[in-house]
Amino acid sequence: MTDPMSFPGGMSEIEFVDSYARSALRKPQMAADAALRALVFAEAGDRAVLAGLIGQELAEACRRLVAVHGALSDRRYSVGRSLLRPLPGVAEWRTFIQQAATFTPEQMVRELSLPEDALSYAKNLRGQPDLHLLEGLVAAAASGNSMLLIPSSGPRNVPSECWFAGLTAEGEAFAASFGVEEVDAANLADLTADLCGIARGFLNAYLGARRGAGRRD
């Protein structure tokens, strides 16, 4: 049996998983939304920085979704214990998006051993386009040496894009670029919200099933 004191704050496992769903999985969405609101009124030179911050939150949302998927699909360990591990990297992201693209929503729910009320979130995941395009973003975030880079451009030195880049311990460089206009940032924030919502939906379905185990109608 897992020692409850091994979870942060002395929480029990189910308390920890519930807190993870309510806070750790909401943080990227809330931070991205806050950066988007600030970007609307920011000076031109600051918009790239704020767009980059949204990109960084998107990378965390990707990695936390993979963490939830991994914790639910491999029940050799408790879900809470798995969620305490370091966030997954690009290799796990590649495996995850391959499965997300090939499994039907029904297969995904069975893979995660979730009740039927998780089906809508599995359908949302299956409907996400071009997740493979986020590989560079995830790889840069997981590199341990990630940074936001903003090249200068145009006659007034106003950037039109920003880069999120990193270098692995093996010396392999990863980078992802995105535009800094409001519509570009809004798209990143929307995707962040979608991925956070899917992760929360999966984890809340697990929590609901666990709390309802053995309960009579």
TIDOKOL-628876 format. One record per residue: residue in three letters; x, y, z of N, C-alpha, C in turn. Coordinates in steps of 0.001 Angstrom, whole numbers, plus 500000, padded with zeros to 6 digits. Layout:
SITE  type      nx      ny      nz     cax     cay     caz      cx      cy      cz
SITE   ALA       X       Y       Z       X       Y       Z       X       Y       Z
...
//
This chain:
SITE  type      nx      ny      nz     cax     cay     caz      cx      cy      cz
SITE   MET  500850  498807  500000  500000  500000  500000  500886  501243  500000
SITE   THR  500496  502250  499223  501290  503468  499132  501207  504277  500422
SITE   ASP  502332  504724  500891  502368  505576  502067  501813  506937  501718
SITE   PRO  500718  507391  502374  500135  508686  502027  501092  509837  502242
SITE   MET  502057  509680  503162  503005  510753  503415  503996  510921  502274
SITE   SER  504013  509977  501318  504938  510090  500197  504409  511026  499127
SITE   PHE  503177  511507  499281  502615  512476  498349  502760  513877  498927
SITE   PRO  502843  514881  498065  503068  516254  498552  502038  516665  499602
SITE   GLY  502523  517340  500640  501630  517849  501670  500987  516787  502534
SITE   GLY  501495  515546  502455  500901  514479  503234  499546  514034  502726
SITE   MET  499210  514373  501475  497914  513984  500918  497862  512480  500671
SITE   SER  496662  511938  500694  496468  510575  500230  496623  510564  498711
SITE   GLU  496705  509370  498140  496878  509299  496683  495705  509942  495952
SITE   ILE  494484  509618  496362  493331  510149  495633  493215  511662  495813
SITE   GLU  493614  512165  496976  493641  513620  497176  494664  514267  496245
SITE   PHE  495808  513623  496097  496837  514153  495223  496378  514163  493771
SITE   VAL  495791  513061  493308  495336  512986  491910  494252  514025  491650
SITE   ASP  493341  514200  492618  492299  515214  492473  492915  516613  492393
SITE   SER  493889  516884  493245  494549  518186  493218  495307  518384  491905
SITE   TYR  495921  517331  491419  496635  517391  490137  495678  517778  489021
SITE   ALA  494503  517171  489014  493516  517481  487978  493025  518917  488079
SITE   ARG  492840  519406  489304  492271  520738  489501  493283  521868  489339
SITE   SER  494568  521572  489524  495556  522657  489515  496665  522442  488502
SITE   ALA  497403  521351  488599  498516  521135  487675  498046  521079  486226
SITE   LEU  496856  520521  486000  496341  520419  484635  495615  521683  484182
SITE   ARG  495338  522581  485085  494712  523858  484717  495719  524985  484539
SITE   LYS  496857  524853  485191  497848  525926  485171  498257  526341  483756
SITE   PRO  498616  525421  482840  499010  525883  481503  497911  526668  480797
SITE   GLN  496669  526212  480928  495547  526913  480296  495371  528307  480886
SITE   MET  495391  528410  482197  495185  529700  482834  496327  530667  482528
SITE   ALA  497554  530157  482523  498699  531011  482226  498674  531472  480774
SITE   ALA  498289  530568  479854  498201  530943  478447  497116  531989  478224
SITE   ASP  495985  531816  478885  494900  532800  478756  495328  534165  479296
SITE   ALA  496049  534162  480413  496510  535422  480988  497495  536119  480052
SITE   ALA  498402  535357  479459  499362  535936  478515  498657  536469  477274
SITE   LEU  497609  535769  476835  496862  536224  475664  496158  537543  475951
SITE   ARG  495572  537683  477129  494917  538942  477489  495918  540084  477537
SITE   ALA  497105  539800  478065  498134  540834  478128  498628  541201  476729
SITE   LEU  498701  540211  475852  499203  540456  474494  498320  541431  473720
SITE   VAL  497028  541377  473953  496094  542225  473214  496443  543701  473384
SITE   PHE  496919  544074  474565  497198  545480  474858  498695  545785  474912
SITE   ALA  499535  544808  474564  500977  544986  474677  501536  545788  473514
SITE   GLU  502669  546409  473737  503385  547069  472670  503918  546022  471697
SITE   ALA  504179  546450  470484  504585  545518  469433  505807  544707  469831
SITE   GLY  506768  545344  470485  507983  544636  470845  507795  543583  471919
SITE   ASP  506700  543696  472692  506451  542737  473779  505560  541581  473351
SITE   ARG  504931  541716  472206  503986  540681  471788  504680  539356  471532
SITE   ALA  505905  539409  471005  506626  538162  470734  506938  537416  472023
SITE   VAL  507300  538156  473071  507593  537521  474352  506347  536830  474895
SITE   LEU  505212  537508  474815  503970  536928  475329  503528  535737  474484
SITE   ALA  503704  535820  473171  503395  534664  472325  504295  533488  472678
SITE   GLY  505558  533791  472970  506467  532731  473382  506069  532092  474687
SITE   LEU  505571  532898  475628  505102  532349  476894  503926  531399  476684
SITE   ILE  503043  531759  475760  501912  530873  475459  502423  529569  474860
SITE   GLY  503429  529670  473985  504016  528459  473417  504618  527561  474476
SITE   GLN  505262  528150  475467  505831  527361  476552  504740  526656  477357
SITE   GLU  503625  527329  477582  502514  526693  478301  501906  525564  477474
SITE   LEU  501865  525738  476156  501378  524674  475280  502274  523447  475393
SITE   ALA  503583  523665  475455  504503  522537  475602  504234  521786  476905
SITE   GLU  503981  522524  477993  503674  521853  479260  502357  521097  479170
SITE   ALA  501368  521674  478502  500082  520990  478349  500267  519672  477591
SITE   CYS  501100  519685  476557  501383  518460  475806  501990  517396  476715
SITE   ARG  502981  517789  477476  503703  516833  478300  502838  516322  479454
SITE   ARG  501984  517167  480005  501120  516700  481093  500031  515761  480569
SITE   LEU  499559  516003  479352  498603  515070  478753  499244  513701  478559
SITE   VAL  500489  513678  478088  501190  512406  477936  501401  511743  479295
SITE   ALA  501684  512539  480323  501865  511985  481666  500582  511328  482162
SITE   VAL  499447  511975  481942  498163  511402  482347  497885  510124  481558
SITE   HIS  498115  510177  480266  497905  508993  479422  498764  507834  479909
SITE   GLY  500030  508109  480187  500918  507052  480644  500513  506491  481992
SITE   ALA  500084  507357  482895  499683  506908  484225  498443  506026  484168
SITE   LEU  497514  506361  483274  496272  505594  483180  496443  504297  482382
SITE   SER  497344  504302  481420  497495  503122  480563  498382  502057  481189
SITE   ASP  499219  502429  482127  500111  501471  482786  499760  501425  484269
SITE   ARG  498893  500491  484631  498419  500419  486008  499280  499488  486864
SITE   ARG  500492  499156  486394  501394  498407  487264  501784  499244  488470
SITE   TYR  501701  500550  488304  501970  501481  489395  500703  502269  489666
SITE   SER  500601  502835  490852  499434  503661  491131  499478  504891  490233
SITE   VAL  498294  505400  489886  498207  506569  489023  498909  507755  489675
SITE   GLY  498681  507937  490962  499329  509039  491659  500835  508924  491633
SITE   ARG  501353  507727  491866  502800  507532  491848  503368  507865  490475
SITE   SER  502680  507459  489425  503164  507745  488072  503175  509243  487783
SITE   LEU  502183  509959  488299  502100  511396  488040  503172  512184  488778
SITE   LEU  503832  511566  489747  504917  512225  490450  506229  512174  489665
SITE   ARG  506274  511374  488631  507513  511243  487858  507785  512511  487049
SITE   PRO  509031  512689  486609  509333  513820  485716  508464  513791  484468
SITE   LEU  508161  514949  483933  507301  515017  482753  507936  514294  481573
SITE   PRO  507124  513652  480746  507651  512927  479584  508356  513851  478599
SITE   GLY  509216  513235  477779  509953  513969  476765  509433  513697  475366
SITE   VAL  510263  513978  474380  509821  513908  472991  509575  512468  472539
SITE   ALA  510331  511503  473054  510111  510112  472652  508711  509651  473066
SITE   GLU  508329  509981  474284  506989  509623  474759  505912  510387  473983
SITE   TRP  506200  511623  473617  505249  512397  472816  505017  511734  471466
SITE   ARG  506080  511274  470822  505942  510615  469524  505085  509362  469631
SITE   THR  505329  508569  470664  504532  507362  470866  503069  507708  471110
SITE   PHE  502853  508730  471913  501493  509143  472250  500719  509609  471024
SITE   ILE  501311  510478  470207  500561  511005  469062  500324  509925  468005
SITE   GLN  501215  508922  467939  500977  507801  467036  499740  507028  467483
SITE   GLN  499636  506795  468777  498471  506091  469302  497210  506932  469154
SITE   ALA  497326  508228  469422  496159  509108  469312  495630  509159  467883
SITE   ALA  496520  508998  466902  496117  509068  465496  495561  507749  464973
SITE   THR  495892  506636  465626  495495  505335  465103  494381  504664  465908
SITE   PHE  494296  504950  467198  493246  504351  468014  491925  505080  467780
SITE   THR  490845  504334  467699  489533  504960  467713  489272  505482  469122
SITE   PRO  488339  506418  469294  488034  506888  470643  487650  505743  471591
SITE   GLU  486913  504775  471059  486513  503637  471898  487736  502822  472327
SITE   GLN  488669  502622  471404  489896  501906  471746  490718  502676  472777
SITE   MET  490741  503995  472636  491501  504808  473582  490925  504690  474989
SITE   VAL  489614  504724  475106  488975  504594  476416  489298  503235  477032
SITE   ARG  489275  502176  476211  489621  500845  476729  491093  500779  477116
SITE   GLU  491961  501398  476318  493390  501411  476620  493662  502049  477981
SITE   LEU  492880  503070  478314  493071  503784  479572  492222  503220  480706
SITE   SER  491435  502182  480406  490566  501549  481409  489653  502562  482068
SITE   LEU  489021  503390  481227  488146  504447  481721  486692  504125  481423
SITE   PRO  485762  504689  482177  484338  504481  481907  483908  505223  480645
SITE   GLU  482698  504960  480232  482193  505495  478969  482108  507015  478954
SITE   ASP  481998  507647  480125  481884  509101  480125  483175  509797  479713
SITE   ALA  484255  509028  479517  485501  509602  478999  485524  509630  477476
SITE   LEU  484491  509075  476836  484504  508942  475386  484562  510293  474677
SITE   SER  483867  511291  475204  483862  512595  474548  485260  513208  474523
SITE   TYR  486045  512960  475558  487409  513489  475594  488308  512729  474633
SITE   ALA  488071  511425  474502  488823  510643  473528  488496  511083  472103
SITE   LYS  487240  511440  471857  486864  511947  470538  487523  513294  470272
SITE   ASN  487595  514133  471289  488264  515429  471150  489740  515229  470821
SITE   LEU  490371  514267  471483  491776  513981  471212  491955  513505  469777
SITE   ARG  491105  512587  469340  491217  512061  467973  491019  513179  466947
SITE   GLY  490243  514203  467289  489959  515285  466360  491017  516377  466324
SITE   GLN  492054  516263  467166  493100  517289  467174  493994  517124  465947
SITE   PRO  494104  518148  465097  494907  518017  463882  496374  518347  464119
SITE   ASP  497225  517676  463394  498640  518063  463276  499382  518116  464609
SITE   LEU  499102  517169  465505  499836  517156  466758  501328  516895  466536
SITE   HIS  501655  516250  465421  503065  515973  465142  503863  517260  464925
SITE   LEU  503171  518336  464564  503868  519603  464349  504376  520213  465649
SITE   LEU  503925  519679  466783  504357  520190  468085  505586  519463  468616
SITE   GLU  506148  518564  467823  507289  517771  468298  508469  518650  468689
SITE   GLY  508801  519629  467865  509920  520504  468190  509694  521289  469460
SITE   LEU  508467  521718  469669  508119  522471  470876  508290  521597  472111
SITE   VAL  507789  520370  472052  507914  519449  473175  509372  519102  473429
SITE   ALA  510114  518841  472350  511522  518477  472486  512326  519609  473105
SITE   ALA  512055  520830  472675  512775  521974  473238  512461  522131  474722
SITE   ALA  511186  521970  475087  510791  522112  476490  511427  521038  477362
SITE   ALA  511601  519853  476806  512128  518728  477573  513650  518668  477565
SITE   SER  514290  519566  476837  515736  519483  476650  516521  519819  477913
SITE   GLY  515908  520543  478841  516626  520973  480027  517398  522259  479819
SITE   ASN  517423  522743  478596  518111  524005  478295  517297  524766  477258
SITE   SER  516011  524967  477573  515128  525632  476622  515173  527136  476827
SITE   MET  514906  527856  475765  514970  529323  475822  514065  529917  474762
SITE   LEU  513617  531110  475021  512815  531864  474071  513737  532794  473298
SITE   LEU  513688  532718  471974  514539  533538  471117  513662  534359  470190
SITE   ILE  513943  535638  470101  513133  536534  469289  514030  537256  468295
SITE   PRO  514017  536823  467035  514853  537499  466035  514283  538862  465673
SITE   SER  515147  539784  465348  514697  541105  464906  514413  541057  463416
SITE   SER  513444  541838  462976  513091  541860  461556  512340  543149  461263
SITE   GLY  512328  543515  460002  511580  544688  459573  512332  545978  459813
SITE   PRO  511895  547021  459178  512593  548306  459295  512547  548895  460691
SITE   ARG  511535  548566  461468  511429  549105  462834  511882  548097  463878
SITE   ASN  512537  547032  463405  513061  546015  464308  511951  545353  465130
SITE   VAL  510784  545197  464514  509635  544573  465175  509557  543113  464733
SITE   PRO  509636  542167  465641  509629  540749  465256  508270  540306  464737
SITE   SER  508308  539380  463794  507082  538797  463265  506889  537361  463744
SITE   GLU  507906  536793  464395  507812  535441  464924  508769  535302  466101
SITE   CYS  508593  534232  466848  509519  533915  467929  509818  532428  467871
SITE   TRP  510906  532061  468531  511356  530680  468540  511478  530190  469976
SITE   PHE  511079  528953  470179  511316  528269  471443  512296  527162  471127
SITE   ALA  513496  527226  471678  514574  526342  471251  515238  525673  472443
SITE   GLY  515888  524552  472169  516613  523831  473204  517648  522912  472594
SITE   LEU  518557  522448  473430  519635  521567  472994  519716  520403  473970
SITE   THR  519656  519183  473445  519709  518007  474298  521131  517762  474785
SITE   ALA  521241  516853  475744  522559  516494  476262  523423  515868  475179
SITE   GLU  522791  515283  474164  523524  514682  473060  523903  515697  471992
SITE   GLY  523513  516945  472195  523874  517992  471248  522896  518170  470109
SITE   GLU  521717  517540  470196  520712  517688  469139  519854  518912  469422
SITE   ALA  519762  519777  468423  518996  521019  468598  517545  520815  468203
SITE   PHE  516631  521392  468982  515211  521380  468672  514696  522811  468756
SITE   ALA  513749  523120  467898  513171  524461  467932  511778  524421  467324
SITE   ALA  510943  525342  467768  509608  525525  467202  509374  527021  467071
SITE   SER  508825  527428  465957  508560  528852  465754  507067  529079  465613
SITE   PHE  506623  530277  465977  505225  530639  465812  505106  532145  465686
SITE   GLY  504033  532550  465025  503794  533960  464801  503411  534684  466070
SITE   VAL  503499  536002  466030  503268  536793  467239  502007  537649  467135
SITE   GLU  501250  537487  466060  500011  538244  465951  498964  537667  466897
SITE   GLU  497943  538455  467169  496927  538028  468126  496257  536735  467706
SITE   VAL  495990  536568  466422  495335  535343  465954  496242  534133  466152
SITE   ASP  497551  534303  465947  498485  533194  466173  498490  532799  467648
SITE   ALA  498585  533794  468522  498610  533524  469955  497297  532905  470418
SITE   ALA  496188  533368  469858  494880  532825  470238  494776  531356  469862
SITE   ASN  495310  530992  468704  495282  529588  468282  496106  528721  469235
SITE   LEU  497266  529226  469650  498085  528485  470606  497365  528330  471945
SITE   ALA  496738  529395  472398  496023  529345  473677  494829  528396  473598
SITE   ASP  494123  528401  472463  492985  527492  472294  493442  526037  472333
SITE   LEU  494555  525744  471670  495063  524372  471674  495515  523970  473070
SITE   THR  496136  524893  473773  496522  524628  475164  495297  524261  476001
SITE   ALA  494226  525020  475839  492999  524742  476579  492424  523382  476204
SITE   ASP  492444  523047  474927  491926  521750  474476  492699  520598  475114
SITE   LEU  494020  520665  475080  494831  519563  475594  494706  519458  477115
SITE   CYS  494644  520604  477792  494421  520572  479243  493062  519972  479571
SITE   GLY  492045  520340  478783  490703  519816  479009  490618  518318  478803
SITE   ILE  491320  517812  477800  491334  516361  477557  492001  515638  478722
SITE   ALA  493140  516145  479163  493845  515519  480287  492987  515528  481545
SITE   ARG  492342  516664  481827  491470  516730  483007  490290  515784  482858
SITE   GLY  489723  515714  481649  488586  514824  481431  488936  513375  481686
SITE   PHE  490100  512940  481196  490543  511564  481428  490754  511310  482921
SITE   LEU  491434  512241  483588  491766  512012  484987  490519  512092  485868
SITE   ASN  489600  512990  485544  488367  513077  486327  487490  511849  486122
SITE   ALA  487523  511268  484917  486775  510034  484683  487339  508907  485541
SITE   TYR  488660  508863  485635  489302  507872  486502  488895  508088  487958
SITE   LEU  488920  509334  488399  488559  509636  489783  487110  509273  490064
SITE   GLY  486219  509575  489124  484817  509245  489309  484597  507745  489425
SITE   ALA  485307  506987  488579  485165  505529  488633  485724  504977  489939
SITE   ARG  486823  505531  490381  487433  505033  491617  486576  505361  492830
SITE   ARG  486034  506560  492857  485192  506938  493993  483885  506159  494002
SITE   GLY  483407  505778  492802  482144  505072  492721  482270  503562  492810
SITE   ALA  483492  503066  492911  483696  501611  492977  483023  501036  494197
SITE   GLY  482188  500059  493969  481506  499392  495068  480279  500114  495580
SITE   ARG  479988  501257  494972  478814  502023  495421  477548  501481  494768
SITE   ARG  476512  501281  495526  475243  500795  494994  474350  501954  494607
SITE   ASP  473619  501790  493504  472689  502836  493074  471502  502886  494043
//
